[in-house]
């Protein structure tokens, strides 16, 4: 899609699909209802995406790309710590929003029955969340700012420190949803520990 009208159609379609998936789950989501809510025909939906799974991936990509765009727009003069902090604060805000918690609950409740749902979630998280951070770490290592390592593994560990247990507990009602101050503190603590572990002269 390249024209302004096509872009507006895409925005309406993704907004309608997001509401449908979060309201009715993956199994209960209906492409006809999505099309109606977006003001287009079902046939038009399938001109844009090949399947309901592909539409779900587009929705997740649209949601997850926001924090990565913020990091990409940061000044090149900003330190690695500042760039990662900018990204992680955006990611944690998204993860602990009503939308983020609902998405996590959807995965937990239906992922085992619908492998395509789990696949879309994992692939979009990898492409739009993990990979941008891994590239930042790789670039920092090339410049000698951090130790060379398995950047994807390091990125997974960082994300786990920021969100894994807290997100799980909030989603299933075992813990409170952290507020802004708590999220910032969590990001700061995780980054401090993480950067201490990977800092030092580069090793070949």
Buried (B, 14 or more C-beta within 10 A) or exposed (E): EEEEEEEEBBEBBBBBBBBBBBEEBBEEBEBEBBBBBBEBEEEEBBEBBEEBBBBBBBBBBBBBBEBBEBBEEBEEEEEBBBBBBBBBBBBBBBBBEEBBBBBBBBBEEBBEEBEBBBBBBBEBBBBBBBBBBBBBBBBBBEEEBBBBBEBBEBBBBBBEBBBEEBBEEBBEEEEEBBEEEBBBEBBBEBBEEBBEBBEEEBEE
